[in-house]
Amino acid sequence: MRVGIANSLLVEQVRNTAAWLWDTPSAASLVALFDAADEPDARAGPGAEPALDDLAGVRTLRLRLAAHYATVATFVPTDVDAHIRHHHWMAIDDANAFAAARACIDEAAGRDATLVSARVTDGVSGHDGEWFSVRAGALGRALSLGLADEAAALAARIDAELDREERLFAAAVARDAPARTTLALATALAHNLGDLSRVVDAWPKTLAAHVYRARFSRLGHADADQRRPAFVLAGDLNKEIMAHENHRFLALRKPRALRGSRALLLPVGPWFDDWGEQIGRSAMLDDGDRAEVVGALIELHLSSPRQQGCLRALAGIHRATRGGLASYVVDLPARLRKEALRGHIREALDVSREHFEARIEKRLRACSGYASARRSIPRSTGSRSTQAVPSARRIARA
């Protein structure tokens, strides 16, 4: 079976969005993996899709996981989600190949997300949710194949990561951490739990799958089978404050200059003031580049008026530019010029970063359930990794 993108084309896409990796010493091992895969398989012919019916498919999985790690927090991620969560696993029937594939997940998850993402808070990021979803896809396949030991190992990894994220978020709430920390963690957790649940809920309706589905599904919701208060609070905070602030920012795919450096990656929204100031001052950008970014941010505002992050980015650019935002108006498309300095954009330019962040702090503390959660959620939560764990024999029977 052959599915998906040719390896050489995938590496080309990584270069398109994160070429700076090749100039980053700490990314040397990652780059070596890409360089080794950059030539098409001579046996299959140039541009051919990779085979997934043997251990060569495991090598392809390793490359796709590396590409996903490298680009998922960039402006133009590679589109391999369905392959690493489903197709690769469905193509594996051999226990040895499965074990080798599972080791590829461990390798990818062990890489430092800060190398390729500006959205890491207290060691938690959306990357963790990506590995949740990949492990969940592998777990579903292990259950189908009756690979009890592999299933137990995958579930243990998921449990350990759930426990880690729960502890970090609960500790932030208990110490009344700044809103930027607490809400960024809440957003990451809500994203990660959603990634896990979506894959788990798509599993076949078998007894063995049911045991794990009850354990891993809808953990950010109050109606979860195994309710975990810290996760429910994270979901509530994300829905109440952050849901409009961390969409995919598709308009920022157009300004290619933003892909030139790790330093230009977008952080967690809505705290984009510093990022905007960096755009305004960066020696890697010229005024034409900055005007293109301003135009994209205005497009984002017009498409999602409730989103505050794009307005904060514009305010940061305004502060960092001699002559302010007006300097770029002449270079904007005609349809955007009249929007650049009026309405909510004009109001945002007059709001300092400190005043805006104070507003967010106030919103957090006014959220229903936050104050009571601070009293009820313990700083150190108990491990769930030993709860409802079916034995290898029970999985095999199921």
N, C-alpha and C positions, 0 to 999 in steps of 0.2 A: 504494500500500500504506500502511495506517495501523497502527501498533503502539504499544502502551505507554500511558503516562499523559498526560493533558492538561497542557500547559505551566503553566497557572494553578494546577492542583492540585499540580504538582511544587513550584512556588514556595511554596505554602502549607505543604507538608511541610518545606521548608527553614526556614521561619519557625517551625514547630513545634519543631524541635530546635536551631536556632541563631539565634534572633531577635536575639541580641546583636550579630550582624554589622551590623545596621542602625544600631547605635550606635558602630561601630568605624570611625574615620576612614580607617585604612589599607585598609579593605575597600570603599571607596567605589565603585571601578570594578566590583567583583563585584556589589555591591548594585544598581548601575545596570543591570546585565545582567538581574538578577532582576526589577527593577521594570518594565523594558521588556517583559518576557514575561508579566507578571502578568495581562494582559487576554486573554481568549479570542479566538481568531481569528474575526472577524465572518463571514468567508466560510464557515467550517466549522460555526459555531453554538457556543453556550456548552457548555463541557465536552467538546468533541469532541477525539478523539485527533489528534495532528499527523500531517500527511502526510510520507512519507519518499521520495517518488518524484521529487523535484527539489531545487533548492538550498534551498528552505524546510526540507527535511530536514536540511541542513547546519546551519542556524540552530538547529534543535531539538537536534541533536547537541551543539552548543556549549553550550546551556543545560543539557543533562543532564550533560555533563562538569563544568560549573561546580557543579551541585548535588552531584555525587559528591565533588568536591574539598571542598566546604564541609561535608559531613556525614559522610564515611566514618569519621572519627575521633571522632564524637560518639556519644552514647548511643543515638540512633535514626537510623541512616543511611537515606538514600533508597534504594529498591530499583530501581536502573536498570542493574545490572551486565550482565545479558544483552543489554540494548539497546546499550550502549556498546561491548561486546566482540564482538557478533555481528550483531544484527538491523539496525542502522544500516548496517553495511558491506555486508550482503547486498542492501540496497535500492539501492545505488549501482552504476550501470553506466557512467556518464559519467566520462571522465578528468578533466575540469575540476572536476566536483563532488567527485571523489575527492581531488584536490589541495587543495581548500578544506577538506574534512573533515579531512585530515591536518594542516593548519595549526591546526585547532581543538585537536588533541591537543597540539601544541607550545605553544599558549597555555596550556592547562590545566596541563601539566607545568612550565611556567615560573613558576607561582605559588608563593609561599613557603608551605610546609606548616606552618610554625610559627604562622601566623595562625589556623589552624583545628585544630591538633593539639598535644597535649602529649606526643606519642610520637616526637619527632625527636631523634636522637642523632648528633652529628658530621655533621649535614646529611643523614642517611639516615632514611627513615621508610617506613611501609607505603604511603604515597601513591605512592612510586616503583614499588612492585609493581603498583598499580592502573594506572599508565601503561604498564608492561610489558605487562599483559594487553590493554589497549586497542590498543596498537601491534601486538601480536601478532595480534589479530583483524583489524586493517587490513592487516597484511602477508599474512595468508592470503588475503584478498580480492584484494589486488593481484596475487598470484601467479595466482589463478584468472582474473583479467581480462587477464593478460599485461602489466601495467603495470610494466615492468622498472625504470624510473627511480624510481618511487614505492616499489617493494619495496626497492631498494637504499638509499633514503633512510631508510625505516623501520628496516631492519636496522642501519644505521649508528648511529641513535639508540639502539637497544637495546644494541648493542655498547659504545657510549660510556658508557652508564649502568652496564652490567655492570663495565666496567673501573674506573669511579669507585668503586663500592661495594666491589669486590675490593681496591683500593688502601687504602681507608679501614679496612677490617676487618683486612687484613694488617698495617697500620701499628699498629693497636691491640694486636694479638697480639704483634708484635715488641717493642713498648715495655712490654709487661706492664701494660697499662692496667688501671684498677680494674674489677672484675667488672661493675659497673653499666654501664660503657661497653661492654666486650667482649661481654657477654651480650645487652645491648639491641641491639647491632649484629648479633649472630648471629641473634637473633629476627627482626629486620627483613629480613635477607638470606634467611633460610629462607622467610619469608612471600613475599617478592618473587619469589624463584626459583620457588616453587611456583605463584604466579599466572601467571608466564610459561609454565611447562611445561604447565599444564593447558590453556591455550588452544592452544599449539603442537601438543600431542598430539591435539587434536581436528580438526586440519586434514585436508583430503582427502589421500589417499595418492598424490600426484603426485611426479614426479621433482624438480621445483623445490622443492616443499614439503619433500621428504626432505632436501635439502641443508641447509635452515635448521633443520629439526627436529633433526638431529644436532647442530647448533651451539647450540641453545637449550633442549633438553629435559633435565630431571633433573640440572641442574648442581649441585644440593646433595647428590647421591648419588655414592657411590664407583663405581657402574657406568655413569656418564655416558659418552657417546661421546667427549666432549672434557672429560676430567677436570681440574678446577681445584682444587688442594688447599685453598685458602682457603675456597672455597664448601663443600667437603665438611666441613671442620672446623666451619663455621658451622652446617651441618645437624646434625652430631653433637652440638654443644653445645646447640642448641635442643632436640633430642630428649631429651638426658640431663638437662637442668636446667629448661628454660623452657617446654616444651610444655604443661604443666598451668597455667601462670601467665598466659596471654594468650588466654583464650577470649573469647567475645563479651559476657560479663557481662550477660546478658539481664535478670537481676533488677533491674539498675540503670536499666532503662528506666522502671520504675514511678514512682520519685521525680521528679516533674516539676520540682521546684526545682533539680535538678542541671543542667537545660538553660538556666539563667538567665545564665550567664557563661562566657566562654572560660577563666577562671581555675579553673573546677570540672571541666574535662575530665580524664579519667583518664590518668595517665602509663603508661609501660611497667611491667608487673608483674615481680617481686613487690614493687617498692619503693614501697609505698603509705603509708608512715608519714607523710610530709609532707602527702600528699593528705588523709589522715585528720585530721591536725591542722588543716588548712585547713577541712575540713567542720565540725570542732568549734568553730572561731572565726569563721567567715565571717558578716559582717553581712547577707549576702544570704539567709541561712537562719534560720528560727526553730526552736525546739525540736521542734515537730511535724515539720518537714522533716528534722531530724537523726534523729529517731526512725525516720522512714520509711527513711532511708539505712541506719541500723543494722539494721533489719529485713531490708532487701534484702541486706546483706552477710552476715547470718546465713544467709539462704536460699542464697546462693552457697556458703558453707562447707558446709552440709548436703548440697548437690547435688554438691560436688566437694571432699571432705575433704582431699585432698592439696594443694590450692591454698593457698599461703602469703600471697598478696597481700591477700585479703580479711581475713585475720587481722591483717595489719600495718595495714590501714586501721582496723580496730576498735581496735587498740592506740593508733593516733594519735588517734582520737576520744576514747578513754579518757583519754589524757594531757592533752588540750586542754579537757576538761570538768570543771568543779568538781563533785565528787561522782562523777566517772568514768562508766563505761558504765551503771552501775546507775541513773543519772538517767533513762534512756530506757526502762527495762524495763517500767514501768507502761503505757507507750503502745504496746507491742508487741502483736501478736496473741497470744492465749493459747498457741498451739502453739509460739511462739518464746520465750516468757518463760523457760521452764525451761532453754533452750539458751544464753541470753545470757551467763551467768557460770560456765559449767562446761566441763569437758573441754579440748579444744584451744584454745578461746577464752580460758578462764581462764589457761592456760599462756602464751598469746601476750601477754596483758596484762602479764605479769611479765618479758618479754624486751625489753631496750632495743633501740632502733634500731641502735646501734653493735654490739651483740652479734649481732643478726640478720644485719647486713651482713657481719660477720666470718665467719659461717657460710657465706654465699654465696661469699665470697672463697676459703675453704678448699675448697668443693665444686668451684669452677672449676679450681683448681690440682691437684685430685685426679682430674680427668677424664682418662680414657684418651686419649692422643694430644695433649693440650694442650701438655705440656712439649716433646715432640718437634716439634710444629708450630712452637713458638716458635723452634726452631733451624733448621727447614727452610723455612718460608714467608718469602720475602724481604719486607722492609719495602715495597719498591716493585716491584709486579708488572708484567710486560710487557703491552703492549696486545695484545688478541686481535682487535681490530676489523678487521685486514687478513687474518685467517686464514680460509680456506675461503669466500671471498667470490665467489660466482658472478658472472660478467660479465652486463651487461644483455642481451647477445646470447644468452648461454646460457639465461637465464631465459625470454626470448622463445621460444627453440626448445623449451624444456620445456613 
